């Protein structure tokens, strides 16, 4: 006689918790584990090395397929220039205690996997020096725009990530234009931010030899205005578009601003 054993069907539900991107400003590094073989001097901070999981938590660094295990701390020309740098090291961009310097490797990349916020539209970051390419799941993102922002003239780059909003993705930064030997070029990176909604318009005025070049980004409906004084009166420049070129000799002093289009009265 055969006995049939009926087992109850048990449903198992596995819920994956959210894994937001971490350490986007590179300020979560633990420097207590840094070995300082090079003392400070001439007002400079000490140079050393530490485990990458301490100095750059949540991120992975690669030279090609070779994964970094240690990272420099305030290193310059002593060894590999890839390092976590401090505010008092004199470099920019710096917001908070630390930024990241990438360089000295032929095929250098920085990778993290995480969830892009469901309402994110843009990824923005500050950099100086050599630019970075940015990929999400292997897809290279085109720059939305970039601009120089005084007083430190850091370049603020923006990428449209709206098609990846709410997804768990691999985010990869890669240093580009390293030259024929892959050495001698360095990029500085800081303040990675996922931006919700439209970016505010940004105005920048750069002086050339004979002209002033006015550029702006963001809402294309914004109107460019000019005035000789901060208190006005302000005049809108008809059909002005970025970049807008102004001859230096057209006025002794010109101030610029962006404003919204005039409101229309309902009929």
ZIUR-V690733 format. One record per pair of residues at least 12 apart in sequence whose C-alpha atoms are under 10 Angstrom apart, sorted by sequence separation. I is the first residue (numbers start at 1). GAP is how many residues later the second one is. D is the distance in whole Angstrom. If there is no record, write none. Layout:
BEGIN
i->I gap->GAP d->D
i->I gap->GAP d->D
END
This chain:
BEGIN
i->35 gap->12 d->8
i->36 gap->12 d->4
i->37 gap->12 d->8
i->71 gap->12 d->6
i->72 gap->12 d->6
i->73 gap->12 d->6
i->74 gap->12 d->7
i->85 gap->12 d->8
i->86 gap->12 d->5
i->87 gap->12 d->8
i->145 gap->12 d->6
i->146 gap->12 d->6
i->175 gap->12 d->7
i->203 gap->12 d->6
i->204 gap->12 d->6
i->223 gap->12 d->10
i->224 gap->12 d->6
i->225 gap->12 d->6
i->34 gap->13 d->9
i->35 gap->13 d->5
i->36 gap->13 d->7
i->70 gap->13 d->9
i->71 gap->13 d->7
i->72 gap->13 d->9
i->73 gap->13 d->8
i->74 gap->13 d->10
i->76 gap->13 d->10
i->84 gap->13 d->10
i->85 gap->13 d->6
i->86 gap->13 d->7
i->144 gap->13 d->7
i->145 gap->13 d->6
i->146 gap->13 d->9
i->175 gap->13 d->10
i->202 gap->13 d->8
i->203 gap->13 d->4
i->204 gap->13 d->9
i->223 gap->13 d->7
i->224 gap->13 d->6
i->225 gap->13 d->9
i->34 gap->14 d->6
i->35 gap->14 d->5
i->36 gap->14 d->9
i->56 gap->14 d->10
i->74 gap->14 d->10
i->75 gap->14 d->10
i->84 gap->14 d->7
i->85 gap->14 d->5
i->86 gap->14 d->9
i->143 gap->14 d->7
i->144 gap->14 d->5
i->145 gap->14 d->8
i->202 gap->14 d->5
i->203 gap->14 d->7
i->223 gap->14 d->7
i->224 gap->14 d->8
i->33 gap->15 d->10
i->34 gap->15 d->5
i->35 gap->15 d->6
i->53 gap->15 d->10
i->55 gap->15 d->9
i->56 gap->15 d->8
i->74 gap->15 d->7
i->84 gap->15 d->6
i->85 gap->15 d->6
i->143 gap->15 d->6
i->144 gap->15 d->5
i->145 gap->15 d->10
i->201 gap->15 d->7
i->202 gap->15 d->5
i->203 gap->15 d->9
i->223 gap->15 d->8
i->224 gap->15 d->9
i->225 gap->15 d->9
i->33 gap->16 d->9
i->34 gap->16 d->4
i->35 gap->16 d->10
i->52 gap->16 d->7
i->53 gap->16 d->8
i->54 gap->16 d->9
i->55 gap->16 d->7
i->83 gap->16 d->9
i->84 gap->16 d->5
i->85 gap->16 d->7
i->142 gap->16 d->9
i->143 gap->16 d->5
i->144 gap->16 d->6
i->173 gap->16 d->10
i->201 gap->16 d->5
i->202 gap->16 d->7
i->223 gap->16 d->8
i->224 gap->16 d->7
i->31 gap->17 d->10
i->33 gap->17 d->6
i->34 gap->17 d->8
i->51 gap->17 d->9
i->52 gap->17 d->6
i->53 gap->17 d->8
i->54 gap->17 d->9
i->55 gap->17 d->9
i->83 gap->17 d->6
i->84 gap->17 d->6
i->141 gap->17 d->10
i->142 gap->17 d->6
i->143 gap->17 d->8
i->200 gap->17 d->8
i->201 gap->17 d->4
i->202 gap->17 d->9
i->223 gap->17 d->7
i->224 gap->17 d->8
i->31 gap->18 d->9
i->32 gap->18 d->9
i->33 gap->18 d->7
i->51 gap->18 d->6
i->52 gap->18 d->5
i->53 gap->18 d->9
i->55 gap->18 d->8
i->82 gap->18 d->8
i->83 gap->18 d->5
i->84 gap->18 d->9
i->141 gap->18 d->6
i->142 gap->18 d->8
i->199 gap->18 d->9
i->200 gap->18 d->6
i->201 gap->18 d->6
i->222 gap->18 d->10
i->223 gap->18 d->9
i->224 gap->18 d->9
i->31 gap->19 d->7
i->50 gap->19 d->9
i->51 gap->19 d->4
i->52 gap->19 d->5
i->82 gap->19 d->5
i->83 gap->19 d->7
i->124 gap->19 d->10
i->140 gap->19 d->10
i->141 gap->19 d->7
i->142 gap->19 d->10
i->199 gap->19 d->6
i->200 gap->19 d->7
i->201 gap->19 d->9
i->222 gap->19 d->10
i->30 gap->20 d->9
i->31 gap->20 d->9
i->34 gap->20 d->9
i->50 gap->20 d->5
i->51 gap->20 d->6
i->52 gap->20 d->9
i->81 gap->20 d->7
i->82 gap->20 d->4
i->83 gap->20 d->9
i->123 gap->20 d->10
i->124 gap->20 d->9
i->126 gap->20 d->9
i->128 gap->20 d->10
i->141 gap->20 d->8
i->198 gap->20 d->8
i->199 gap->20 d->8
i->221 gap->20 d->10
i->224 gap->20 d->9
i->236 gap->20 d->10
i->30 gap->21 d->9
i->33 gap->21 d->7
i->34 gap->21 d->8
i->49 gap->21 d->7
i->50 gap->21 d->6
i->51 gap->21 d->9
i->61 gap->21 d->10
i->81 gap->21 d->7
i->82 gap->21 d->5
i->123 gap->21 d->10
i->124 gap->21 d->10
i->125 gap->21 d->10
i->126 gap->21 d->10
i->198 gap->21 d->8
i->201 gap->21 d->8
i->203 gap->21 d->9
i->220 gap->21 d->8
i->234 gap->21 d->9
i->235 gap->21 d->10
i->236 gap->21 d->9
i->30 gap->22 d->10
i->32 gap->22 d->9
i->33 gap->22 d->9
i->49 gap->22 d->6
i->50 gap->22 d->7
i->80 gap->22 d->9
i->81 gap->22 d->5
i->82 gap->22 d->7
i->122 gap->22 d->9
i->124 gap->22 d->9
i->126 gap->22 d->10
i->220 gap->22 d->9
i->234 gap->22 d->9
i->235 gap->22 d->10
i->236 gap->22 d->9
i->29 gap->23 d->9
i->30 gap->23 d->9
i->31 gap->23 d->7
i->32 gap->23 d->9
i->48 gap->23 d->9
i->49 gap->23 d->4
i->50 gap->23 d->7
i->80 gap->23 d->7
i->81 gap->23 d->6
i->82 gap->23 d->8
i->109 gap->23 d->9
i->111 gap->23 d->10
i->113 gap->23 d->9
i->126 gap->23 d->10
i->228 gap->23 d->8
i->232 gap->23 d->9
i->234 gap->23 d->9
i->236 gap->23 d->9
i->29 gap->24 d->8
i->30 gap->24 d->5
i->31 gap->24 d->6
i->48 gap->24 d->6
i->49 gap->24 d->5
i->74 gap->24 d->10
i->80 gap->24 d->6
i->81 gap->24 d->9
i->109 gap->24 d->9
i->110 gap->24 d->10
i->111 gap->24 d->10
i->113 gap->24 d->9
i->128 gap->24 d->10
i->131 gap->24 d->9
i->135 gap->24 d->10
i->228 gap->24 d->8
i->229 gap->24 d->8
i->230 gap->24 d->10
i->29 gap->25 d->6
i->30 gap->25 d->5
i->31 gap->25 d->10
i->47 gap->25 d->8
i->48 gap->25 d->5
i->49 gap->25 d->9
i->76 gap->25 d->9
i->79 gap->25 d->9
i->80 gap->25 d->8
i->109 gap->25 d->10
i->111 gap->25 d->10
i->128 gap->25 d->8
i->129 gap->25 d->9
i->132 gap->25 d->9
i->134 gap->25 d->8
i->136 gap->25 d->9
i->216 gap->25 d->9
i->217 gap->25 d->8
i->228 gap->25 d->6
i->229 gap->25 d->8
i->230 gap->25 d->7
i->236 gap->25 d->10
i->28 gap->26 d->9
i->29 gap->26 d->4
i->30 gap->26 d->8
i->47 gap->26 d->6
i->48 gap->26 d->7
i->49 gap->26 d->8
i->74 gap->26 d->9
i->75 gap->26 d->9
i->82 gap->26 d->9
i->101 gap->26 d->10
i->127 gap->26 d->10
i->128 gap->26 d->6
i->129 gap->26 d->9
i->131 gap->26 d->9
i->214 gap->26 d->10
i->215 gap->26 d->8
i->216 gap->26 d->6
i->217 gap->26 d->10
i->227 gap->26 d->8
i->228 gap->26 d->5
i->229 gap->26 d->7
i->230 gap->26 d->9
i->28 gap->27 d->8
i->29 gap->27 d->6
i->30 gap->27 d->8
i->46 gap->27 d->8
i->47 gap->27 d->5
i->48 gap->27 d->7
i->56 gap->27 d->9
i->73 gap->27 d->10
i->74 gap->27 d->9
i->76 gap->27 d->10
i->77 gap->27 d->10
i->99 gap->27 d->10
i->100 gap->27 d->9
i->101 gap->27 d->10
i->102 gap->27 d->10
i->103 gap->27 d->9
i->126 gap->27 d->10
i->127 gap->27 d->6
i->128 gap->27 d->6
i->137 gap->27 d->9
i->214 gap->27 d->9
i->215 gap->27 d->5
i->216 gap->27 d->7
i->226 gap->27 d->10
i->227 gap->27 d->6
i->228 gap->27 d->6
i->229 gap->27 d->10
i->230 gap->27 d->10
i->27 gap->28 d->9
i->28 gap->28 d->7
i->29 gap->28 d->6
i->45 gap->28 d->10
i->46 gap->28 d->7
i->47 gap->28 d->5
i->55 gap->28 d->9
i->56 gap->28 d->8
i->73 gap->28 d->10
i->99 gap->28 d->10
i->101 gap->28 d->10
i->102 gap->28 d->9
i->126 gap->28 d->6
i->127 gap->28 d->5
i->128 gap->28 d->9
i->136 gap->28 d->8
i->214 gap->28 d->7
i->215 gap->28 d->5
i->216 gap->28 d->9
i->226 gap->28 d->6
i->227 gap->28 d->5
i->228 gap->28 d->9
i->26 gap->29 d->8
i->27 gap->29 d->9
i->28 gap->29 d->7
i->29 gap->29 d->10
i->45 gap->29 d->7
i->46 gap->29 d->9
i->47 gap->29 d->8
i->55 gap->29 d->7
i->72 gap->29 d->9
i->125 gap->29 d->10
i->126 gap->29 d->6
i->127 gap->29 d->7
i->165 gap->29 d->10
i->213 gap->29 d->9
i->214 gap->29 d->6
i->215 gap->29 d->6
i->225 gap->29 d->10
i->226 gap->29 d->5
i->227 gap->29 d->7
i->26 gap->30 d->7
i->27 gap->30 d->9
i->28 gap->30 d->9
i->44 gap->30 d->9
i->45 gap->30 d->10
i->48 gap->30 d->10
i->102 gap->30 d->10
i->125 gap->30 d->8
i->126 gap->30 d->5
i->127 gap->30 d->8
i->213 gap->30 d->6
i->214 gap->30 d->5
i->215 gap->30 d->9
i->225 gap->30 d->8
i->226 gap->30 d->5
i->227 gap->30 d->9
i->26 gap->31 d->8
i->47 gap->31 d->8
i->48 gap->31 d->10
i->52 gap->31 d->10
i->95 gap->31 d->9
i->125 gap->31 d->6
i->126 gap->31 d->6
i->137 gap->31 d->9
i->138 gap->31 d->10
i->139 gap->31 d->10
i->212 gap->31 d->10
i->213 gap->31 d->6
i->214 gap->31 d->6
i->225 gap->31 d->6
i->226 gap->31 d->6
i->24 gap->32 d->10
i->26 gap->32 d->10
i->52 gap->32 d->10
i->93 gap->32 d->10
i->94 gap->32 d->9
i->124 gap->32 d->7
i->125 gap->32 d->6
i->126 gap->32 d->9
i->136 gap->32 d->10
i->137 gap->32 d->6
i->138 gap->32 d->8
i->139 gap->32 d->10
i->140 gap->32 d->9
i->212 gap->32 d->8
i->213 gap->32 d->5
i->214 gap->32 d->8
i->224 gap->32 d->7
i->225 gap->32 d->5
i->226 gap->32 d->9
i->23 gap->33 d->8
i->24 gap->33 d->10
i->26 gap->33 d->9
i->50 gap->33 d->10
i->93 gap->33 d->6
i->94 gap->33 d->9
i->124 gap->33 d->5
i->125 gap->33 d->7
i->136 gap->33 d->6
i->137 gap->33 d->5
i->138 gap->33 d->8
i->139 gap->33 d->10
i->140 gap->33 d->10
i->161 gap->33 d->9
i->162 gap->33 d->10
i->211 gap->33 d->10
i->212 gap->33 d->6
i->213 gap->33 d->6
i->224 gap->33 d->6
i->225 gap->33 d->6
i->23 gap->34 d->7
i->24 gap->34 d->9
i->49 gap->34 d->8
i->50 gap->34 d->10
i->92 gap->34 d->9
i->93 gap->34 d->6
i->123 gap->34 d->8
i->124 gap->34 d->4
i->125 gap->34 d->9
i->135 gap->34 d->10
i->136 gap->34 d->6
i->137 gap->34 d->7
i->138 gap->34 d->8
i->154 gap->34 d->10
i->155 gap->34 d->10
i->156 gap->34 d->10
i->158 gap->34 d->10
i->160 gap->34 d->10
i->161 gap->34 d->9
i->162 gap->34 d->9
i->211 gap->34 d->6
i->212 gap->34 d->5
i->213 gap->34 d->9
i->223 gap->34 d->8
i->224 gap->34 d->5
i->225 gap->34 d->7
i->22 gap->35 d->8
i->23 gap->35 d->7
i->24 gap->35 d->9
i->48 gap->35 d->9
i->49 gap->35 d->10
i->92 gap->35 d->8
i->93 gap->35 d->7
i->123 gap->35 d->6
i->124 gap->35 d->6
i->135 gap->35 d->8
i->136 gap->35 d->5
i->137 gap->35 d->8
i->154 gap->35 d->10
i->156 gap->35 d->9
i->157 gap->35 d->10
i->158 gap->35 d->9
i->159 gap->35 d->10
i->160 gap->35 d->10
i->162 gap->35 d->10
i->210 gap->35 d->10
i->211 gap->35 d->5
i->212 gap->35 d->6
i->213 gap->35 d->10
i->222 gap->35 d->10
i->223 gap->35 d->5
i->224 gap->35 d->7
i->22 gap->36 d->6
i->23 gap->36 d->8
i->34 gap->36 d->10
i->47 gap->36 d->10
i->92 gap->36 d->7
i->93 gap->36 d->10
i->122 gap->36 d->6
i->123 gap->36 d->5
i->124 gap->36 d->9
i->135 gap->36 d->6
i->136 gap->36 d->6
i->156 gap->36 d->10
i->158 gap->36 d->10
i->159 gap->36 d->10
i->210 gap->36 d->9
i->211 gap->36 d->4
i->212 gap->36 d->6
i->222 gap->36 d->6
i->223 gap->36 d->5
i->224 gap->36 d->9
i->21 gap->37 d->8
i->22 gap->37 d->8
i->34 gap->37 d->9
i->35 gap->37 d->10
i->36 gap->37 d->9
i->38 gap->37 d->9
i->91 gap->37 d->9
i->92 gap->37 d->10
i->122 gap->37 d->5
i->123 gap->37 d->6
i->124 gap->37 d->10
i->134 gap->37 d->7
i->135 gap->37 d->5
i->136 gap->37 d->9
i->158 gap->37 d->9
i->208 gap->37 d->10
i->210 gap->37 d->6
i->211 gap->37 d->5
i->212 gap->37 d->10
i->221 gap->37 d->10
i->222 gap->37 d->5
i->223 gap->37 d->6
i->224 gap->37 d->10
i->21 gap->38 d->9
i->34 gap->38 d->9
i->35 gap->38 d->9
i->47 gap->38 d->10
i->121 gap->38 d->9
i->122 gap->38 d->5
i->123 gap->38 d->6
i->134 gap->38 d->6
i->135 gap->38 d->7
i->205 gap->38 d->10
i->207 gap->38 d->10
i->208 gap->38 d->10
i->209 gap->38 d->10
i->210 gap->38 d->6
i->211 gap->38 d->8
i->221 gap->38 d->9
i->222 gap->38 d->5
i->223 gap->38 d->6
i->34 gap->39 d->8
i->121 gap->39 d->6
i->122 gap->39 d->5
i->123 gap->39 d->9
i->133 gap->39 d->8
i->134 gap->39 d->5
i->135 gap->39 d->8
i->203 gap->39 d->10
i->204 gap->39 d->10
i->205 gap->39 d->9
i->206 gap->39 d->10
i->207 gap->39 d->9
i->208 gap->39 d->9
i->209 gap->39 d->8
i->210 gap->39 d->8
i->211 gap->39 d->9
i->219 gap->39 d->10
i->221 gap->39 d->7
i->222 gap->39 d->6
i->223 gap->39 d->9
i->38 gap->40 d->9
i->45 gap->40 d->9
i->120 gap->40 d->9
i->121 gap->40 d->5
i->122 gap->40 d->7
i->132 gap->40 d->10
i->133 gap->40 d->6
i->134 gap->40 d->7
i->205 gap->40 d->10
i->207 gap->40 d->10
i->208 gap->40 d->9
i->220 gap->40 d->10
i->221 gap->40 d->6
i->222 gap->40 d->10
i->45 gap->41 d->8
i->61 gap->41 d->10
i->63 gap->41 d->10
i->64 gap->41 d->9
i->66 gap->41 d->10
i->67 gap->41 d->10
i->120 gap->41 d->7
i->121 gap->41 d->4
i->122 gap->41 d->10
i->132 gap->41 d->6
i->133 gap->41 d->5
i->134 gap->41 d->9
i->158 gap->41 d->9
i->207 gap->41 d->8
i->216 gap->41 d->10
i->219 gap->41 d->9
i->31 gap->42 d->8
i->45 gap->42 d->10
i->63 gap->42 d->6
i->64 gap->42 d->8
i->65 gap->42 d->9
i->66 gap->42 d->10
i->67 gap->42 d->10
i->68 gap->42 d->10
i->120 gap->42 d->6
i->121 gap->42 d->8
i->122 gap->42 d->10
i->131 gap->42 d->10
i->132 gap->42 d->5
i->133 gap->42 d->7
i->212 gap->42 d->10
i->214 gap->42 d->8
i->216 gap->42 d->9
i->45 gap->43 d->7
i->46 gap->43 d->10
i->55 gap->43 d->10
i->62 gap->43 d->9
i->63 gap->43 d->7
i->64 gap->43 d->5
i->65 gap->43 d->9
i->67 gap->43 d->10
i->119 gap->43 d->8
i->120 gap->43 d->9
i->121 gap->43 d->9
i->122 gap->43 d->9
i->131 gap->43 d->9
i->132 gap->43 d->5
i->133 gap->43 d->7
i->44 gap->44 d->8
i->45 gap->44 d->7
i->56 gap->44 d->9
i->63 gap->44 d->5
i->64 gap->44 d->6
i->65 gap->44 d->9
i->117 gap->44 d->10
i->118 gap->44 d->9
i->120 gap->44 d->9
i->121 gap->44 d->7
i->131 gap->44 d->6
i->132 gap->44 d->6
i->133 gap->44 d->10
i->43 gap->45 d->9
i->44 gap->45 d->7
i->62 gap->45 d->8
i->63 gap->45 d->5
i->64 gap->45 d->8
i->116 gap->45 d->8
i->117 gap->45 d->10
i->118 gap->45 d->10
i->119 gap->45 d->10
i->120 gap->45 d->6
i->130 gap->45 d->7
i->131 gap->45 d->6
i->132 gap->45 d->9
i->43 gap->46 d->9
i->44 gap->46 d->9
i->62 gap->46 d->6
i->63 gap->46 d->7
i->116 gap->46 d->9
i->118 gap->46 d->8
i->119 gap->46 d->6
i->120 gap->46 d->8
i->130 gap->46 d->7
i->131 gap->46 d->8
i->61 gap->47 d->7
i->62 gap->47 d->5
i->63 gap->47 d->9
i->117 gap->47 d->9
i->118 gap->47 d->5
i->119 gap->47 d->7
i->130 gap->47 d->7
i->131 gap->47 d->10
i->61 gap->48 d->6
i->62 gap->48 d->6
i->116 gap->48 d->7
i->117 gap->48 d->6
i->118 gap->48 d->4
i->130 gap->48 d->8
i->60 gap->49 d->8
i->61 gap->49 d->5
i->62 gap->49 d->8
i->115 gap->49 d->9
i->116 gap->49 d->5
i->117 gap->49 d->5
i->118 gap->49 d->7
i->60 gap->50 d->6
i->61 gap->50 d->6
i->115 gap->50 d->8
i->116 gap->50 d->5
i->117 gap->50 d->8
i->205 gap->50 d->9
i->59 gap->51 d->7
i->60 gap->51 d->5
i->61 gap->51 d->9
i->115 gap->51 d->6
i->116 gap->51 d->6
i->117 gap->51 d->9
i->205 gap->51 d->8
i->59 gap->52 d->6
i->60 gap->52 d->6
i->115 gap->52 d->6
i->116 gap->52 d->6
i->204 gap->52 d->9
i->31 gap->53 d->10
i->58 gap->53 d->9
i->59 gap->53 d->5
i->60 gap->53 d->10
i->114 gap->53 d->8
i->115 gap->53 d->4
i->116 gap->53 d->7
i->149 gap->53 d->9
i->203 gap->53 d->8
i->204 gap->53 d->10
i->58 gap->54 d->7
i->59 gap->54 d->8
i->114 gap->54 d->5
i->115 gap->54 d->6
i->116 gap->54 d->10
i->148 gap->54 d->10
i->149 gap->54 d->9
i->150 gap->54 d->8
i->203 gap->54 d->7
i->29 gap->55 d->8
i->57 gap->55 d->10
i->58 gap->55 d->9
i->113 gap->55 d->7
i->114 gap->55 d->6
i->115 gap->55 d->9
i->116 gap->55 d->10
i->130 gap->55 d->7
i->131 gap->55 d->9
i->132 gap->55 d->8
i->147 gap->55 d->8
i->148 gap->55 d->10
i->149 gap->55 d->7
i->150 gap->55 d->10
i->202 gap->55 d->10
i->203 gap->55 d->7
i->58 gap->56 d->10
i->113 gap->56 d->6
i->114 gap->56 d->7
i->115 gap->56 d->10
i->129 gap->56 d->8
i->130 gap->56 d->6
i->131 gap->56 d->6
i->132 gap->56 d->9
i->147 gap->56 d->9
i->148 gap->56 d->7
i->149 gap->56 d->9
i->202 gap->56 d->8
i->27 gap->57 d->9
i->112 gap->57 d->8
i->113 gap->57 d->4
i->114 gap->57 d->8
i->129 gap->57 d->6
i->130 gap->57 d->5
i->131 gap->57 d->9
i->132 gap->57 d->9
i->147 gap->57 d->7
i->148 gap->57 d->9
i->201 gap->57 d->8
i->26 gap->58 d->8
i->94 gap->58 d->10
i->112 gap->58 d->6
i->113 gap->58 d->6
i->128 gap->58 d->9
i->129 gap->58 d->5
i->130 gap->58 d->8
i->131 gap->58 d->9
i->148 gap->58 d->9
i->201 gap->58 d->9
i->26 gap->59 d->9
i->27 gap->59 d->9
i->93 gap->59 d->8
i->111 gap->59 d->7
i->112 gap->59 d->5
i->113 gap->59 d->9
i->128 gap->59 d->6
i->129 gap->59 d->6
i->130 gap->59 d->10
i->92 gap->60 d->7
i->93 gap->60 d->9
i->94 gap->60 d->9
i->111 gap->60 d->6
i->112 gap->60 d->7
i->127 gap->60 d->7
i->128 gap->60 d->5
i->129 gap->60 d->9
i->91 gap->61 d->10
i->92 gap->61 d->9
i->93 gap->61 d->6
i->110 gap->61 d->8
i->111 gap->61 d->4
i->112 gap->61 d->9
i->127 gap->61 d->5
i->128 gap->61 d->7
i->92 gap->62 d->7
i->93 gap->62 d->9
i->110 gap->62 d->6
i->111 gap->62 d->7
i->126 gap->62 d->8
i->127 gap->62 d->5
i->128 gap->62 d->9
i->93 gap->63 d->10
i->109 gap->63 d->7
i->110 gap->63 d->5
i->111 gap->63 d->9
i->126 gap->63 d->6
i->127 gap->63 d->6
i->109 gap->64 d->6
i->110 gap->64 d->6
i->125 gap->64 d->7
i->126 gap->64 d->5
i->127 gap->64 d->9
i->108 gap->65 d->9
i->109 gap->65 d->4
i->110 gap->65 d->9
i->125 gap->65 d->6
i->126 gap->65 d->6
i->127 gap->65 d->10
i->108 gap->66 d->6
i->109 gap->66 d->6
i->124 gap->66 d->10
i->125 gap->66 d->5
i->126 gap->66 d->7
i->107 gap->67 d->8
i->108 gap->67 d->6
i->109 gap->67 d->9
i->124 gap->67 d->8
i->125 gap->67 d->4
i->126 gap->67 d->9
i->148 gap->67 d->10
i->26 gap->68 d->10
i->27 gap->68 d->9
i->28 gap->68 d->10
i->29 gap->68 d->9
i->107 gap->68 d->8
i->108 gap->68 d->8
i->124 gap->68 d->6
i->125 gap->68 d->6
i->147 gap->68 d->8
i->25 gap->69 d->9
i->26 gap->69 d->9
i->27 gap->69 d->6
i->28 gap->69 d->9
i->29 gap->69 d->8
i->106 gap->69 d->9
i->107 gap->69 d->8
i->123 gap->69 d->7
i->124 gap->69 d->5
i->125 gap->69 d->9
i->147 gap->69 d->8
i->25 gap->70 d->8
i->26 gap->70 d->9
i->27 gap->70 d->6
i->28 gap->70 d->8
i->105 gap->70 d->9
i->106 gap->70 d->9
i->108 gap->70 d->9
i->123 gap->70 d->6
i->124 gap->70 d->7
i->146 gap->70 d->10
i->147 gap->70 d->8
i->25 gap->71 d->8
i->26 gap->71 d->8
i->27 gap->71 d->5
i->106 gap->71 d->10
i->107 gap->71 d->8
i->122 gap->71 d->8
i->123 gap->71 d->5
i->124 gap->71 d->7
i->145 gap->71 d->10
i->146 gap->71 d->8
i->25 gap->72 d->9
i->26 gap->72 d->6
i->27 gap->72 d->7
i->102 gap->72 d->9
i->103 gap->72 d->8
i->106 gap->72 d->7
i->122 gap->72 d->6
i->123 gap->72 d->6
i->145 gap->72 d->7
i->25 gap->73 d->8
i->26 gap->73 d->6
i->27 gap->73 d->9
i->102 gap->73 d->7
i->103 gap->73 d->10
i->105 gap->73 d->8
i->106 gap->73 d->9
i->120 gap->73 d->10
i->121 gap->73 d->7
i->122 gap->73 d->5
i->123 gap->73 d->9
i->144 gap->73 d->9
i->145 gap->73 d->9
i->25 gap->74 d->7
i->26 gap->74 d->7
i->104 gap->74 d->8
i->106 gap->74 d->9
i->108 gap->74 d->9
i->120 gap->74 d->6
i->121 gap->74 d->6
i->122 gap->74 d->7
i->144 gap->74 d->10
i->24 gap->75 d->10
i->25 gap->75 d->9
i->103 gap->75 d->8
i->106 gap->75 d->7
i->107 gap->75 d->7
i->119 gap->75 d->9
i->120 gap->75 d->6
i->121 gap->75 d->5
i->122 gap->75 d->8
i->124 gap->75 d->10
i->105 gap->76 d->9
i->106 gap->76 d->4
i->107 gap->76 d->10
i->119 gap->76 d->8
i->120 gap->76 d->5
i->121 gap->76 d->6
i->122 gap->76 d->8
i->104 gap->77 d->10
i->105 gap->77 d->6
i->106 gap->77 d->6
i->117 gap->77 d->8
i->119 gap->77 d->6
i->120 gap->77 d->7
i->121 gap->77 d->8
i->122 gap->77 d->8
i->104 gap->78 d->7
i->105 gap->78 d->6
i->106 gap->78 d->10
i->116 gap->78 d->8
i->117 gap->78 d->9
i->118 gap->78 d->9
i->119 gap->78 d->8
i->120 gap->78 d->10
i->121 gap->78 d->9
i->103 gap->79 d->9
i->104 gap->79 d->5
i->105 gap->79 d->9
i->106 gap->79 d->10
i->117 gap->79 d->9
i->103 gap->80 d->7
i->104 gap->80 d->6
i->105 gap->80 d->9
i->103 gap->81 d->7
i->104 gap->81 d->7
i->105 gap->81 d->9
i->103 gap->82 d->6
i->104 gap->82 d->7
i->102 gap->83 d->9
i->103 gap->83 d->4
i->104 gap->83 d->10
i->102 gap->84 d->6
i->103 gap->84 d->6
i->101 gap->85 d->7
i->102 gap->85 d->5
i->103 gap->85 d->9
i->101 gap->86 d->6
i->102 gap->86 d->6
i->100 gap->87 d->8
i->101 gap->87 d->5
i->102 gap->87 d->8
i->24 gap->88 d->10
i->100 gap->88 d->6
i->101 gap->88 d->6
i->23 gap->89 d->10
i->99 gap->89 d->7
i->100 gap->89 d->5
i->101 gap->89 d->9
i->22 gap->90 d->9
i->99 gap->90 d->6
i->100 gap->90 d->6
i->21 gap->91 d->7
i->22 gap->91 d->9
i->98 gap->91 d->10
i->99 gap->91 d->5
i->100 gap->91 d->10
i->21 gap->92 d->7
i->22 gap->92 d->8
i->98 gap->92 d->8
i->99 gap->92 d->8
i->20 gap->93 d->9
i->21 gap->93 d->5
i->22 gap->93 d->10
i->98 gap->93 d->10
i->19 gap->94 d->8
i->20 gap->94 d->5
i->21 gap->94 d->6
i->94 gap->94 d->9
i->96 gap->94 d->9
i->19 gap->95 d->5
i->20 gap->95 d->5
i->21 gap->95 d->7
i->93 gap->95 d->7
i->94 gap->95 d->8
i->95 gap->95 d->7
i->96 gap->95 d->9
i->18 gap->96 d->8
i->19 gap->96 d->6
i->20 gap->96 d->7
i->21 gap->96 d->9
i->92 gap->96 d->7
i->93 gap->96 d->7
i->94 gap->96 d->6
i->95 gap->96 d->7
i->18 gap->97 d->7
i->19 gap->97 d->9
i->20 gap->97 d->8
i->91 gap->97 d->8
i->92 gap->97 d->8
i->93 gap->97 d->6
i->94 gap->97 d->8
i->18 gap->98 d->10
i->92 gap->98 d->9
i->93 gap->98 d->8
i->18 gap->99 d->10
i->25 gap->100 d->9
i->24 gap->101 d->9
i->25 gap->101 d->10
i->81 gap->102 d->10
i->80 gap->103 d->10
i->81 gap->103 d->9
i->85 gap->103 d->9
i->81 gap->104 d->9
i->82 gap->104 d->8
i->84 gap->104 d->10
i->81 gap->105 d->8
i->82 gap->105 d->9
i->83 gap->105 d->10
i->81 gap->106 d->10
i->82 gap->106 d->10
i->77 gap->107 d->10
i->61 gap->111 d->10
i->63 gap->111 d->10
i->59 gap->112 d->10
i->60 gap->112 d->10
i->61 gap->112 d->10
i->62 gap->112 d->10
i->59 gap->113 d->10
i->61 gap->113 d->10
i->21 gap->147 d->10
i->18 gap->148 d->10
i->20 gap->148 d->9
i->21 gap->148 d->10
i->18 gap->149 d->10
i->19 gap->149 d->8
i->18 gap->150 d->9
i->21 gap->150 d->9
i->26 gap->163 d->9
i->27 gap->163 d->9
i->25 gap->164 d->9
i->26 gap->164 d->7
i->27 gap->164 d->9
i->25 gap->165 d->6
i->26 gap->165 d->8
i->24 gap->166 d->8
i->25 gap->166 d->5
i->26 gap->166 d->9
i->24 gap->167 d->6
i->25 gap->167 d->6
i->23 gap->168 d->9
i->24 gap->168 d->5
i->25 gap->168 d->8
i->23 gap->169 d->9
i->24 gap->169 d->7
i->24 gap->170 d->9
i->21 gap->172 d->10
i->21 gap->173 d->10
END
